[in-house]
Amino acid sequence: MNGSTQRLVELNHVIEEGMVTYKGVPGPVICDFLAREASLGLYEGDTTFQIGRIDMVANTGTYLDTPFHRWADGADLCGVGLEQVTNLPGLVVRHEGPAIGPEAFAGLDVKGKAVLVHTGWDRHWRSETYLAGHPFLTAEGATFLRDSGVALVGIDSHNIDDTAGKARPVHSILLRAGIPIVEHLTGLDALPDEGFVFNAPPPRVKGMGTFPVRAHAVIPG
């Protein structure tokens, strides 16, 4: 132990059996591949163990979007480097209202940072309210962040884009520029506006563009 008083803050939703993250996308099925009772006798004495199984769509819970999610020639979960999703200086931008444009980021130094948009929409998690009418970035807001050198963008609502129509300009703009997106964050109210480190590394799965992450912040003591 080094005596550090740093604080770790969970920024992710717990993944549970049957939960709905996105309307029309099935929730995860969590079960035993090998139950403890079935394992009895495979090892000496009364030793037992469990091997779990989860059948899950990649867009479940709090997840990372990589460029491959939107662009066939973009980096997938294997292609996004750890330096793009770990130990990023964090910045929380707090915003009320549906459409979040460039004015929300005016005067802020976002270069090289993980910009996390705190809307408070996570209070509706796992309710019908969460699934529609949520806060989102505008195309102009995404363009501003891209042109200002942002490293990663996250939001605590249902989607970083407006889902009322079929266009997804924010995904297109950010992911084309190689900027990862984290959606369905939670707990941003527990963070300071700045002075913390953000982490959201996914497993390295070849040929996939999204996956749940245990997004969290490290706040120095």
C-alpha positions as CSV (number, residue, x, y, z in Angstrom):
1,M,0.0,0.0,0.0
2,N,1.3,3.4,-0.9
3,G,-1.0,5.4,1.5
4,S,-2.9,7.0,-1.4
5,T,-6.3,8.3,-0.6
6,Q,-7.5,8.3,-4.2
7,R,-11.2,7.5,-4.6
8,L,-12.7,5.2,-7.2
9,V,-16.2,6.1,-8.6
10,E,-18.3,3.6,-10.6
11,L,-19.8,5.2,-13.6
12,N,-21.5,2.1,-15.1
13,H,-24.8,0.3,-14.8
14,V,-25.0,-3.2,-13.3
15,I,-25.8,-5.8,-16.0
16,E,-28.7,-8.0,-14.9
17,E,-30.8,-10.8,-16.3
18,G,-33.4,-9.5,-18.7
19,M,-32.7,-5.8,-18.4
20,V,-33.5,-3.6,-21.4
21,T,-30.9,-1.1,-22.5
22,Y,-32.4,-0.1,-25.9
23,K,-35.9,-0.7,-27.0
24,G,-36.1,-3.6,-29.5
25,V,-32.8,-5.1,-28.3
26,P,-33.1,-8.2,-26.1
27,G,-31.8,-8.1,-22.6
28,P,-29.1,-10.5,-21.4
29,V,-29.6,-14.1,-20.4
30,I,-27.4,-15.0,-17.5
31,C,-27.2,-18.6,-16.4
32,D,-24.9,-21.4,-15.3
33,F,-22.9,-23.3,-17.9
34,L,-21.8,-25.5,-15.0
35,A,-23.6,-25.2,-11.7
36,R,-22.0,-25.8,-8.4
37,E,-24.1,-28.8,-7.7
38,A,-23.1,-30.3,-11.0
39,S,-19.4,-29.7,-10.4
40,L,-19.4,-31.7,-7.2
41,G,-17.2,-34.8,-7.6
42,L,-15.1,-33.3,-10.4
43,Y,-12.4,-32.3,-7.9
44,E,-11.3,-33.9,-4.6
45,G,-13.5,-33.7,-1.5
46,D,-16.3,-31.2,-1.4
47,T,-14.7,-28.7,-3.8
48,T,-17.3,-27.0,-6.0
49,F,-17.1,-24.2,-8.6
50,Q,-19.4,-22.4,-11.0
51,I,-18.8,-21.5,-14.6
52,G,-21.3,-18.8,-15.8
53,R,-22.7,-18.1,-19.2
54,I,-24.1,-14.9,-20.6
55,D,-25.9,-14.4,-23.9
56,M,-25.9,-10.7,-24.6
57,V,-26.2,-8.2,-27.4
58,A,-23.0,-6.0,-27.4
59,N,-25.1,-2.8,-26.8
60,T,-26.0,-3.7,-23.2
61,G,-25.6,-1.6,-20.1
62,T,-22.8,1.0,-20.2
63,Y,-20.9,0.4,-23.3
64,L,-18.1,1.8,-25.6
65,D,-18.7,2.5,-29.2
66,T,-15.6,2.2,-31.4
67,P,-15.3,3.5,-35.0
68,F,-16.1,0.0,-36.4
69,H,-19.6,0.4,-34.9
70,R,-20.4,3.0,-37.5
71,W,-17.7,2.6,-40.1
72,A,-16.7,-0.7,-41.7
73,D,-13.1,0.4,-42.1
74,G,-12.9,1.8,-38.6
75,A,-11.0,0.4,-35.6
76,D,-12.8,-2.4,-33.7
77,L,-12.4,-3.4,-30.1
78,C,-9.0,-4.7,-30.9
79,G,-8.0,-1.7,-32.8
80,V,-8.7,0.9,-30.2
81,G,-5.6,1.4,-28.1
82,L,-5.6,1.4,-24.3
83,E,-4.3,5.0,-24.4
84,Q,-7.6,6.0,-26.0
85,V,-9.8,4.7,-23.2
86,T,-7.7,4.7,-20.0
87,N,-6.0,7.3,-17.8
88,L,-7.7,10.1,-19.7
89,P,-8.0,13.4,-17.9
90,G,-11.7,13.9,-17.4
91,L,-14.0,16.9,-17.7
92,V,-17.7,16.9,-16.7
93,V,-20.0,19.2,-18.6
94,R,-23.4,19.6,-16.9
95,H,-26.4,20.4,-19.1
96,E,-30.1,20.6,-18.8
97,G,-32.4,20.4,-21.8
98,P,-32.7,18.1,-24.8
99,A,-30.3,19.4,-27.4
100,I,-26.6,19.9,-26.4
101,G,-24.8,22.2,-28.9
102,P,-21.4,23.8,-29.0
103,E,-22.4,26.5,-26.6
104,A,-22.3,23.9,-23.8
105,F,-18.5,23.5,-24.3
106,A,-17.6,27.1,-25.1
107,G,-14.5,28.3,-23.2
108,L,-13.6,24.8,-22.0
109,D,-10.3,23.2,-22.8
110,V,-11.4,19.7,-24.0
111,K,-8.2,18.8,-26.0
112,G,-7.0,15.3,-25.1
113,K,-9.8,14.9,-22.5
114,A,-12.7,12.6,-21.9
115,V,-15.7,14.9,-21.9
116,L,-18.5,13.4,-20.0
117,V,-21.9,15.1,-20.4
118,H,-24.0,15.0,-17.2
119,T,-27.7,15.4,-18.0
120,G,-29.1,13.4,-15.0
121,W,-31.1,11.2,-17.4
122,D,-29.7,8.1,-15.7
123,R,-32.3,8.7,-12.9
124,H,-34.8,7.1,-15.4
125,W,-32.7,4.0,-16.0
126,R,-34.8,0.9,-16.6
127,S,-38.0,2.8,-17.1
128,E,-40.1,3.7,-20.1
129,T,-39.1,7.3,-19.6
130,Y,-35.4,6.5,-20.2
131,L,-36.1,5.2,-23.7
132,A,-37.5,8.3,-25.4
133,G,-37.1,12.1,-25.3
134,H,-33.6,11.9,-23.9
135,P,-30.9,14.6,-24.0
136,F,-28.5,14.3,-26.9
137,L,-25.6,16.1,-28.7
138,T,-26.2,18.0,-31.8
139,A,-24.1,17.6,-34.9
140,E,-22.7,21.0,-34.3
141,G,-21.8,20.1,-30.8
142,A,-20.0,16.9,-32.0
143,T,-18.2,18.9,-34.7
144,F,-17.0,21.4,-32.1
145,L,-15.6,18.7,-29.8
146,R,-13.9,16.9,-32.7
147,D,-12.3,20.1,-34.0
148,S,-11.2,21.0,-30.4
149,G,-9.3,17.7,-30.1
150,V,-11.5,15.8,-27.6
151,A,-10.2,12.3,-26.8
152,L,-13.5,10.6,-25.9
153,V,-17.1,11.6,-25.3
154,G,-19.5,10.1,-22.9
155,I,-23.1,10.8,-21.9
156,D,-25.5,9.5,-19.2
157,S,-28.5,9.2,-21.4
158,H,-30.1,6.7,-23.8
159,N,-28.1,7.7,-26.8
160,I,-25.6,10.4,-27.7
161,D,-27.7,11.1,-30.9
162,D,-31.3,12.2,-31.2
163,T,-33.3,9.0,-31.8
164,A,-36.5,10.7,-32.9
165,G,-35.3,10.4,-36.5
166,K,-33.1,8.1,-38.5
167,A,-30.0,10.2,-38.7
168,R,-27.1,9.6,-36.3
169,P,-24.7,12.5,-37.1
170,V,-22.9,12.5,-33.7
171,H,-21.9,8.9,-34.1
172,S,-20.8,9.5,-37.7
173,I,-18.8,12.6,-36.8
174,L,-17.0,11.4,-33.7
175,L,-16.3,7.8,-34.8
176,R,-15.1,8.8,-38.3
177,A,-12.5,10.9,-36.4
178,G,-11.5,7.9,-34.3
179,I,-13.1,9.3,-31.1
180,P,-14.7,6.6,-28.9
181,I,-18.1,7.1,-27.4
182,V,-19.4,5.8,-24.1
183,E,-23.2,5.7,-23.7
184,H,-25.5,5.0,-20.7
185,L,-23.1,6.4,-18.1
186,T,-24.3,6.9,-14.6
187,G,-23.1,8.5,-11.4
188,L,-21.6,11.6,-13.0
189,D,-23.2,13.7,-10.2
190,A,-20.5,12.2,-7.9
191,L,-17.7,13.6,-9.9
192,P,-16.0,17.1,-9.7
193,D,-16.1,19.1,-12.9
194,E,-12.4,18.2,-13.5
195,G,-9.4,16.9,-11.7
196,F,-10.1,13.2,-12.2
197,V,-9.1,10.4,-14.5
198,F,-11.5,8.4,-16.7
199,N,-11.3,4.8,-17.7
200,A,-13.5,2.6,-19.9
201,P,-11.4,-0.2,-21.5
202,P,-13.3,-3.0,-23.3
203,P,-12.2,-6.6,-23.9
204,R,-10.3,-7.1,-27.1
205,V,-12.9,-8.8,-29.3
206,K,-12.0,-9.0,-33.0
207,G,-14.7,-7.9,-35.4
208,M,-17.0,-6.2,-32.9
209,G,-17.5,-2.4,-32.5
210,T,-19.3,-2.1,-29.2
211,F,-19.1,-3.8,-25.8
212,P,-20.0,-3.1,-22.1
213,V,-17.3,-1.5,-20.0
214,R,-16.8,-1.0,-16.3
215,A,-16.4,2.8,-16.7
216,H,-15.0,4.5,-13.7
217,A,-13.2,7.5,-12.5
218,V,-10.2,7.9,-10.3
219,I,-10.2,11.0,-8.1
220,P,-6.9,11.8,-6.4
221,G,-6.9,12.3,-2.6
